[in-house]
Amino acid sequence: MDEIDRRIINTLQEGFPICDAPYQQVATQLGLTEQAFIDRLQTLLDNGILTRFGPLYHAELMGGALTLAAVKAPSERFAEITAIINAFPEVAHNYARNHALNMWFVIATETPEQIQQTITAIEQQTGLTVYNMPKINEYFVGLKLEA
């Protein structure tokens, strides 16, 4: 990752324009051609430096809900439990942690009531207790890289 990549990451955290040519607008701001910007963005994604590029929606303001949840997945069933949980369209992402609660995932639903319905269905299909950890406060943590 070079200085230009760091500037791209820093700039994108400030927002992405909504206009007829948003990639061109950001590229111009960075002193790049539109294609160079798109190519670098794709390389950052391909190399895993960025895991996603897209909007973040405030689900609650749109009438939906989300929560962080976790289970204690037995190591011998970890892959099976992962597959079951990931099959739910409400599960946004799932990751292993070195903790008693060793599998954590985000549940995002169209309505607040669907959170508990999804948790109950996961518990029924896995035979495990789902620990629901709803958001109390929201914080934005920006990552600014030194150029």
C-alpha positions, 0 to 999 in steps of 0.5 A: 500500500502506497501513499495514493492508496492511503489517500484513497482510503482516507478520502472514501471515509469522508463520504462518496458523492452522489452525482452523475460521475462520482468516481470521476469526482473522487478521482479528480479530488485525488489527482487521478484519472477515473480509471486509475482510481477504479483500478486502485480501488479494485486492487485494494479489494482484490488484495483484501486491504479493503473487505468491501466498498459500498454504503453503510445504511442506518437500519433503524432509521429505515424501519429495520433492526440489527444486532450483534449475536454470538454462540458457543460453537463446539469445535467439532461442529464449528463448520456445521454451525457456520453453514447453518448460521450463514444460510440465514439471509438475515446474517450479514457476516459471521466470524470466529473469535478466540473467546468462550463465545467463539462465533459472532455474527450480525443479524440485520432484519427489515423489522425489529420483531424479526431479530428475535424470530431469527434468533429463535430459528438459529437456536432451533436449527443449531441447538445452541443458545444465541446471545443477543447483544443489541447496540446501546450506543453507536460510535463511528471509528474512523481509520486515518492512515498517515500518507 
